[in-house]
């Protein structure tokens, strides 16, 4: 199984082995639970605006189809590789099972820099990638969603490409698309809204009172939405923000509305101000009550975990904390909301969107948000109760629930033939 390599995949594997040991899963069952059912690599050729033909590498990994179709995001990122995609698909499986969704995990994408592409080039890559994926995806096989480097527009191109091939509109092939072509109200904010809501549940559990402060590493859709809702609904002061271009920190609080307006115009944080600048790695270890890593994997490791000064670590990103960092954090006073719980709002509302598309019956945004909060509340209490009962970290408790549910499904269905 050495086709899956790299630090992100090894991290997902280490996490699984740790939970499998706790669950006492026999060795001969582990490979079937861990390794993906299917991995597809495709060439994505396009005409560049200057007339050149360029070929990009595309991937899609489907972890398991035991409980239903696979579900997962599609990211456009320059350094994307198969091991990373496989790890993200595995985490998505545990995330869906933890939330009780009838999905297996999937992930995919194209190794490209979407910020260097023109709109026409971005559309060309999007449509060619979906065209290459048509034999392997479908509303009851694998349903795509946006991720880093993709958005509602890319999902609309995906939907149109698949629909043109089938001869009629098939909205349920993707989620996270515009409302006007079958998307759901509330999906764009769903991941960030879920992060903010779970932080408030954790604050209640910890008895945190008075004004709290938060640092957001990764000021994209998830990070900015989390910050905005935490400030508006809980009065939390945002003291630090960063993206891949700049990082800012001010213990007195940052003007969030002005920063959001700048990002809305420029697309990045860089250039907002020459004051309050801080190194990206330094931002993570500043004093705060809540730290939200909402960017990429492996930003909290054994070199900085012991220096964190937060009370709550809310993992808006997938895999931001390494197993080595987990071992350090468990000995401290940091309450971790693990990624497969913390950022599950996106896939939960994606599920709501898929159901609405299948039924051709749509909900109001209030209904979507109410259902999201009910499911997150139930899952949060399942995780923390399991952690307390068995003396586990929140991450191991969340993963144990997810792995148990996938394992039970595989055992019940059996091995064919």
C-alpha positions as CSV (number, residue, x, y, z in Angstrom):
1,X,0.0,0.0,0.0
2,X,3.0,2.3,-0.4
3,X,1.2,4.3,-3.1
4,X,0.1,6.5,-0.2
5,X,3.1,8.4,1.1
6,X,4.0,11.7,2.7
7,X,3.7,13.3,6.2
8,X,0.0,14.0,6.0
9,X,-0.9,10.4,5.2
10,X,1.5,9.1,7.9
11,X,-0.3,11.4,10.4
12,X,-3.7,10.0,9.5
13,X,-2.3,6.5,9.7
14,X,-0.8,7.1,13.1
15,X,-4.1,8.6,14.4
16,X,-5.9,5.5,13.2
17,X,-3.5,3.0,14.7
18,X,-3.8,4.8,18.0
19,X,-7.6,4.5,18.0
20,X,-7.5,1.0,16.7
21,X,-5.3,0.0,19.6
22,X,-7.8,1.5,22.0
23,X,-10.7,-0.3,20.3
24,X,-8.7,-3.5,20.2
25,X,-9.4,-4.0,16.5
26,X,-7.7,-7.2,15.2
27,X,-4.7,-6.6,12.8
28,X,-6.4,-8.4,9.9
29,X,-9.3,-5.8,10.0
30,X,-7.1,-2.7,10.1
31,X,-6.0,-2.4,6.5
32,X,-9.6,-2.7,5.2
33,X,-10.7,0.1,7.5
34,X,-7.7,2.4,6.8
35,X,-6.8,2.1,3.1
36,X,-9.0,3.7,0.5
37,X,-11.3,1.7,-1.8
38,X,-10.3,3.6,-4.9
39,X,-7.7,6.2,-6.0
40,X,-7.9,7.9,-9.4
41,X,-5.1,10.0,-11.0
42,X,-5.9,11.9,-14.2
43,X,-4.2,14.3,-16.5
44,X,-5.9,17.7,-16.8
45,X,-4.7,19.4,-20.0
46,X,-5.8,23.0,-20.8
47,X,-5.0,25.8,-23.2
48,X,-3.4,28.7,-21.4
49,X,-4.3,32.2,-22.3
50,X,-0.9,32.6,-24.1
51,X,-1.7,29.7,-26.4
52,X,0.5,27.1,-24.6
53,X,-0.9,23.7,-23.7
54,X,-0.3,22.7,-20.1
55,X,-1.1,19.5,-18.3
56,X,-1.9,19.5,-14.6
57,X,-2.2,16.5,-12.3
58,X,-5.6,15.7,-10.8
59,X,-6.7,13.2,-8.1
60,X,-9.8,11.7,-6.5
61,X,-9.7,9.3,-3.6
62,X,-12.8,7.4,-2.3
63,X,-12.1,5.9,1.1
64,X,-15.2,3.7,1.5
65,X,-18.7,3.3,0.1
66,X,-20.0,1.1,3.0
67,X,-22.6,3.5,4.4
68,X,-23.6,5.4,1.2
69,X,-21.9,7.5,-1.5
70,X,-18.6,9.1,-0.8
71,X,-18.5,12.8,0.0
72,X,-15.7,15.3,0.1
73,X,-14.1,18.5,-1.1
74,X,-12.1,19.3,-4.1
75,X,-9.0,21.5,-3.6
76,X,-6.9,23.3,-6.1
77,X,-3.5,23.7,-4.5
78,X,0.1,23.9,-6.0
79,X,1.6,21.2,-3.7
80,X,-1.3,18.7,-3.8
81,X,-0.2,15.1,-3.9
82,X,-1.9,11.7,-3.6
83,X,-1.0,10.9,0.0
84,X,-2.4,14.2,1.2
85,X,-5.7,13.6,-0.7
86,X,-5.9,10.1,0.8
87,X,-5.5,11.4,4.3
88,X,-8.2,14.0,3.8
89,X,-10.5,11.3,2.5
90,X,-9.9,9.1,5.5
91,X,-10.6,12.0,7.9
92,X,-13.8,12.7,6.0
93,X,-14.9,9.1,6.6
94,X,-14.5,9.4,10.4
95,X,-16.1,12.9,10.3
96,X,-19.2,11.7,8.4
97,X,-19.6,8.7,10.6
98,X,-19.2,10.8,13.8
99,X,-22.0,13.1,12.6
100,X,-24.2,10.1,11.6
101,X,-24.3,11.0,7.9
102,X,-24.8,8.2,5.4
103,X,-21.5,8.9,3.6
104,X,-18.0,7.5,3.2
105,X,-15.2,10.0,2.9
106,X,-13.6,11.3,-0.4
107,X,-11.3,14.0,-1.4
108,X,-9.8,15.3,-4.7
109,X,-8.3,18.1,-6.5
110,X,-5.8,19.4,-9.0
111,X,-2.2,20.4,-8.4
112,X,-2.3,24.0,-9.6
113,X,-2.1,27.5,-8.2
114,X,-5.7,28.8,-8.7
115,X,-4.6,32.4,-7.8
116,X,-2.3,32.5,-10.8
117,X,-5.0,31.4,-13.2
118,X,-7.3,33.7,-15.2
119,X,-11.0,33.1,-14.9
120,X,-11.0,31.3,-18.3
121,X,-8.1,29.1,-17.3
122,X,-9.8,28.3,-13.9
123,X,-13.0,27.3,-15.7
124,X,-11.0,25.2,-18.2
125,X,-9.3,23.3,-15.4
126,X,-12.6,22.8,-13.5
127,X,-14.5,21.5,-16.5
128,X,-11.7,19.2,-17.7
129,X,-11.2,17.8,-14.2
130,X,-14.9,17.0,-13.8
131,X,-15.0,15.5,-17.3
132,X,-12.2,13.1,-16.4
133,X,-14.0,12.2,-13.2
134,X,-17.4,11.4,-14.8
135,X,-16.8,7.6,-14.9
136,X,-16.0,7.5,-11.2
137,X,-18.5,10.0,-9.6
138,X,-22.3,10.4,-9.4
139,X,-25.1,11.5,-7.0
140,X,-25.1,8.0,-5.5
141,X,-21.4,7.3,-5.9
142,X,-19.3,10.3,-5.0
143,X,-20.6,13.9,-4.4
144,X,-18.0,16.7,-4.6
145,X,-17.9,19.9,-2.6
146,X,-15.6,23.0,-2.5
147,X,-12.3,23.2,-0.5
148,X,-9.1,25.2,-0.6
149,X,-8.8,27.0,-3.9
150,X,-12.4,26.3,-5.1
151,X,-15.7,27.9,-4.5
152,X,-19.4,28.1,-5.5
153,X,-18.5,29.1,-9.1
154,X,-16.2,26.1,-9.5
155,X,-19.0,23.8,-8.2
156,X,-21.4,25.4,-10.7
157,X,-19.0,24.5,-13.5
158,X,-18.7,21.0,-12.2
159,X,-22.4,20.6,-12.1
160,X,-22.9,22.0,-15.6
161,X,-20.1,19.7,-17.0
162,X,-21.7,16.6,-15.5
163,X,-25.2,17.6,-16.4
164,X,-24.3,18.3,-20.1
165,X,-22.8,14.8,-20.2
166,X,-26.1,13.3,-18.8
167,X,-28.4,15.4,-20.9
168,X,-30.3,17.1,-18.0
169,X,-29.6,19.2,-14.9
170,X,-28.3,17.1,-12.0
171,X,-27.9,19.5,-9.1
172,X,-27.2,16.7,-6.6
173,X,-23.8,15.8,-8.2
174,X,-22.1,18.6,-6.1
175,X,-22.8,20.6,-3.0
176,X,-21.6,24.1,-2.1
177,X,-23.0,25.5,-5.3
178,X,-24.9,28.8,-5.8
179,X,-28.4,28.8,-4.4
180,X,-29.7,29.8,-7.8
181,X,-28.7,26.4,-9.3
182,X,-29.8,24.2,-6.5
183,X,-27.5,25.2,-3.6
184,X,-28.8,25.6,-0.1
185,X,-29.1,28.7,2.0
186,X,-26.5,28.7,4.7
187,X,-23.9,26.4,3.0
188,X,-21.3,29.1,2.4
189,X,-21.1,30.0,6.1
190,X,-21.8,26.5,7.5
191,X,-18.2,25.4,8.4
192,X,-17.4,28.7,10.1
193,X,-20.8,28.8,11.8
194,X,-20.2,25.3,13.1
195,X,-16.7,26.2,14.4
196,X,-18.1,29.3,16.2
197,X,-21.1,27.3,17.7
198,X,-18.9,24.5,19.0
199,X,-16.5,27.1,20.6
200,X,-19.5,28.5,22.4
201,X,-20.5,25.0,23.6
202,X,-16.9,24.4,24.8
203,X,-16.9,27.8,26.6
204,X,-20.1,26.9,28.5
205,X,-18.6,23.5,29.4
206,X,-15.4,25.1,30.7
207,X,-17.3,27.9,32.6
208,X,-15.6,30.6,30.7
209,X,-17.1,34.0,31.5
210,X,-16.4,37.6,30.6
211,X,-14.9,38.8,27.4
212,X,-12.6,36.3,25.7
213,X,-10.1,36.7,22.9
214,X,-9.5,34.7,19.7
215,X,-6.8,34.3,17.1
216,X,-7.7,33.0,13.7
217,X,-4.9,31.4,11.6
218,X,-6.2,31.2,8.1
219,X,-8.6,34.1,7.2
220,X,-10.4,32.4,4.3
221,X,-14.1,31.5,4.3
222,X,-14.0,29.3,7.4
223,X,-11.7,31.6,9.5
224,X,-13.4,34.8,8.6
225,X,-16.9,33.5,9.1
226,X,-15.9,32.0,12.5
227,X,-14.4,35.3,13.6
228,X,-17.4,37.4,12.5
229,X,-19.9,35.1,14.2
230,X,-17.9,34.9,17.4
231,X,-17.6,38.6,17.6
232,X,-21.3,39.3,16.8
233,X,-22.9,36.5,18.9
234,X,-20.5,36.0,21.8
235,X,-18.7,39.4,22.0
236,X,-15.3,37.7,21.5
237,X,-12.5,40.1,20.7
238,X,-10.5,39.1,17.6
239,X,-6.8,39.8,18.4
240,X,-5.0,38.0,15.6
241,X,-5.6,37.0,12.0
242,X,-3.4,35.6,9.2
243,X,-3.5,34.1,5.8
244,X,-0.7,33.0,3.4
245,X,0.3,36.6,2.7
246,X,0.4,38.4,6.1
247,X,-0.3,38.1,9.9
248,X,-1.6,40.7,12.3
249,X,-1.8,40.8,16.1
250,X,-3.1,43.4,18.5
251,X,-4.0,42.4,22.1
252,X,-6.4,45.3,22.2
253,X,-8.4,43.8,19.3
254,X,-8.4,44.2,15.5
255,X,-11.0,46.1,13.5
256,X,-12.6,43.0,11.9
257,X,-15.0,44.9,9.6
258,X,-12.2,46.9,8.1
259,X,-10.1,43.8,7.6
260,X,-13.0,41.9,5.9
261,X,-13.6,44.9,3.6
262,X,-9.9,44.9,2.6
263,X,-9.9,41.2,1.9
264,X,-13.1,41.5,0.0
265,X,-11.4,44.1,-2.3
266,X,-7.9,42.6,-2.5
267,X,-8.5,38.9,-1.9
268,X,-5.7,38.7,0.7
269,X,-4.7,40.2,4.0
270,X,-1.4,41.7,2.7
271,X,-1.5,45.5,2.5
272,X,-4.2,46.1,5.0
273,X,-1.8,47.8,7.4
274,X,1.9,48.3,8.1
275,X,1.2,48.2,11.9
276,X,0.5,45.1,14.1
277,X,2.4,42.9,11.7
278,X,3.7,39.7,13.2
279,X,5.4,36.5,11.9
280,X,2.9,33.8,11.0
281,X,4.6,31.2,13.3
282,X,4.7,33.7,16.1
283,X,0.9,34.4,15.9
284,X,0.1,30.9,17.0
285,X,1.8,31.3,20.3
286,X,0.4,34.6,21.4
287,X,-1.9,34.9,24.5
288,X,-5.5,34.2,23.7
289,X,-8.5,32.3,25.0
290,X,-9.3,30.6,21.7
291,X,-7.0,29.6,18.9
292,X,-8.5,28.7,15.6
293,X,-6.1,27.1,13.1
294,X,-8.3,27.3,9.9
295,X,-5.7,27.0,7.1
296,X,-3.7,23.8,6.3
297,X,-2.4,20.7,7.9
298,X,0.4,20.2,10.5
299,X,0.8,23.8,11.7
300,X,0.9,22.8,15.4
301,X,3.6,20.3,16.0
302,X,6.1,19.3,18.7
303,X,8.1,22.5,18.2
304,X,5.2,24.9,19.2
305,X,2.5,22.8,21.0
306,X,4.1,23.4,24.4
307,X,4.1,27.2,23.8
308,X,0.4,27.6,23.0
309,X,-1.3,30.0,25.4
310,X,-4.9,29.3,24.6
311,X,-7.6,27.6,26.6
312,X,-9.5,26.3,23.6
313,X,-7.9,24.9,20.4
314,X,-10.7,24.8,17.7
315,X,-9.5,23.0,14.6
316,X,-11.2,24.7,11.7
317,X,-8.7,23.1,9.3
318,X,-8.2,19.4,8.6
319,X,-5.3,17.9,10.4
320,X,-3.7,21.1,11.8
321,X,-2.2,19.3,14.9
322,X,0.3,16.5,14.6
323,X,0.2,13.3,16.8
324,X,3.4,14.5,18.5
325,X,1.7,17.8,19.4
326,X,-1.4,15.9,20.6
327,X,0.8,14.1,23.2
328,X,2.0,17.4,24.5
329,X,-1.4,19.1,24.6
330,X,-3.0,16.2,26.4
331,X,-0.7,16.9,29.4
332,X,-1.7,20.6,29.5
333,X,-4.8,22.7,30.0
334,X,-5.9,23.1,26.4
335,X,-9.4,21.9,25.5
336,X,-9.2,20.6,21.9
337,X,-12.2,20.6,19.6
338,X,-10.8,18.1,17.0
339,X,-11.1,18.7,13.3
340,X,-13.5,15.9,12.6
341,X,-16.0,17.5,15.0
342,X,-15.0,21.2,14.8
343,X,-15.2,21.7,11.0
344,X,-18.0,19.2,10.4
345,X,-20.6,21.9,9.8
346,X,-19.6,22.1,6.2
347,X,-20.3,18.5,5.4
348,X,-23.4,18.4,7.5
349,X,-25.0,21.3,5.6
350,X,-23.7,19.7,2.4
351,X,-25.7,16.7,3.3
352,X,-28.8,18.9,3.8
353,X,-28.1,20.4,0.4
354,X,-27.9,16.9,-1.2
355,X,-31.1,15.8,0.4
356,X,-32.9,18.9,-0.7
357,X,-31.6,18.4,-4.3
358,X,-32.8,14.8,-4.4
359,X,-36.2,15.7,-3.1
360,X,-36.5,19.0,-5.0
361,X,-37.7,20.6,-1.8
362,X,-35.7,23.4,-0.2
363,X,-35.4,24.7,3.3
364,X,-35.1,28.2,4.7
365,X,-31.7,29.3,6.1
366,X,-33.3,29.4,9.6
367,X,-34.3,25.7,9.2
368,X,-30.8,24.8,7.9
369,X,-29.0,26.6,10.8
370,X,-31.4,25.1,13.4
371,X,-30.8,21.6,12.1
372,X,-27.1,22.2,12.0
373,X,-27.0,23.3,15.7
374,X,-29.1,20.4,16.8
375,X,-26.8,17.9,15.2
376,X,-23.6,19.6,16.4
377,X,-24.9,19.8,19.9
378,X,-25.7,16.1,20.0
379,X,-22.3,15.1,18.5
380,X,-20.3,17.5,20.8
381,X,-21.9,15.8,23.9
382,X,-21.3,12.3,22.5
383,X,-17.6,13.2,22.1
384,X,-17.0,14.8,25.5
385,X,-19.0,12.2,27.3
386,X,-17.0,9.4,25.7
387,X,-13.7,11.2,26.5
388,X,-14.8,11.6,30.2
389,X,-16.0,8.0,30.4
390,X,-12.9,6.3,29.0
391,X,-10.3,8.8,29.9
392,X,-9.6,9.7,26.3
393,X,-8.5,12.9,24.5
394,X,-11.4,14.6,22.7
395,X,-9.7,13.6,19.4
396,X,-9.5,9.9,20.3
397,X,-13.0,9.9,21.5
398,X,-14.3,11.5,18.3
399,X,-12.3,9.2,16.1
400,X,-13.3,6.1,18.1
401,X,-17.0,6.9,17.5
402,X,-16.4,7.4,13.8
403,X,-14.2,4.3,13.4
404,X,-16.7,2.1,15.3
405,X,-19.5,3.1,13.1
406,X,-17.6,2.4,9.9
407,X,-16.4,-0.9,11.2
408,X,-19.9,-1.9,12.2
409,X,-21.1,-1.2,8.7
410,X,-18.4,-3.2,7.1
411,X,-19.0,-6.2,9.5
412,X,-22.7,-6.2,8.8
413,X,-22.4,-6.0,5.1
414,X,-19.6,-8.6,5.0
415,X,-16.8,-9.1,2.5
416,X,-17.8,-9.7,-1.1
417,X,-17.6,-12.2,-2.7
